[in-house]
């Protein structure tokens, strides 16, 4: 059974707001902003004997220098063999960045967290009880499992825009026809096709109908900063629902994207040069 996507409705336009006295009111200022962790490095004397961590970071540096976003697959470094002390050390070096990923799987999930070093991902595969089955670091613009999940063709991966909509639906069938056409024509490397729902005259029933037909896919990506961007895979390959919220968690932009992975989730090419520079600086602490 398909799950519907709960879409917040923001009412705007003339006549949509209550009439109030003509008094001066100030817009509420943002109250909170998410900031990712800065690198909190161990002391040099605590690193000199950690040869496995040094070797790992040297491998990561070589990978970051060689990686070509959009061309190469993610390059993984297994860390499941590290002892608890080394694991705690690499955790401290990586920190937590702005992007997190959850990919639901049968009997478990893949959990990915971007490090403070952009383009460096801690990727763990866990079972239903959250036991870690696989633990690795990936150098990539996005974890490989995200790209894999976006190409997965589910058994019910087709749209039928001609299906009878629920009462109150007006423009959703036309949008579903557009999505179906762009989806079948999409090939990797094509630019993203974006449908800006915020600018369209959609009823509440339109959004419910879209959510029901598009369904919910396995991948959810959260990018945090000044506000949030929440990216959800649909049940359809290469079709994503992308919602932008301000720092007060109000929906400000609501889009459908037909692309392998939305650009907002990707590390930029210049990020890898910066990450390589920072890894080189960290390695000087081992000398």
Buried (B, 14 or more C-beta within 10 A) or exposed (E): EBEBBEBEEEEEEEEEEEEEEEEEEEEEEEEEEEEBEEBEBBEEEEBEEBEBBBEBBBBBBBBBBEBEBEEEEBBBBEBEEBEEEBBEBBBBBBBBBBBBBEBBBEEBBBBBBBBBBBBBBBBBBBEEEEEEEEBBBBBBBBBBBBBBBBEBEBEEBEBEBEEEBEEEBEBBBEBBBBBBBBBEEBEEEEEBBBBEBBEEEBBEBBBBBBBBBBBBBBBBBBBBEEBBBBBBBBBBBBBBBBBBBEBEEEBEBBBBBBBBBBEBBBBEEEBBEBBBEBBBEBBEBBE
